[in-house]
């Protein structure tokens, strides 16, 4: 989302406005951005980890419609600082 904001597109302005008002970014915007990013990764034959998505039923169903069904889940039961150290 920060990438869209930095591009100063209409979409980026909408996202930035949501952030400033402390509102959630609408599902349709989040879903569109995630789909575009995943398509680019798929095109480059790269794997990915989705962290923090989906957050809503609508987002989950959109992944399902795209044929993206999670096959692995990780439960990280560690303090945040330890998790950050593990992934760096």
C-alpha positions, 0 to 999 in steps of 0.5 A, a space after each residue: 500500500 505504501 508503494 501506491 501512496 508513493 506513486 501519488 495515484 488516485 488509489 494511493 490517495 484513497 489509501 492515504 486518506 484511510 490511514 489518516 482517518 484511522 479507517 480500514 482500507 476497503 476490501 476491494 482495494 486491498 484485494 485488488 492490490 494483493 491480486 496484482 502483487 501475487 500475479 507478478 510473483 506467479 509470473 516470476 515463478 516466486 513463492 510467497 508468504 501472506 502475513 496478515 491477509 486475509 483479515 475478512 471473510 470477503 478477502 478470504 473468499 476472494 483468494 478462494 475464487 482466484 484458486 489460492 488455497 493456503 496449504 501451510 499455516 505457521 503459528 509463531 508463538 514468540 514475542 515480536 522482537 524474537 520473530 523479527 530476529 528470526 526472519 532477518 
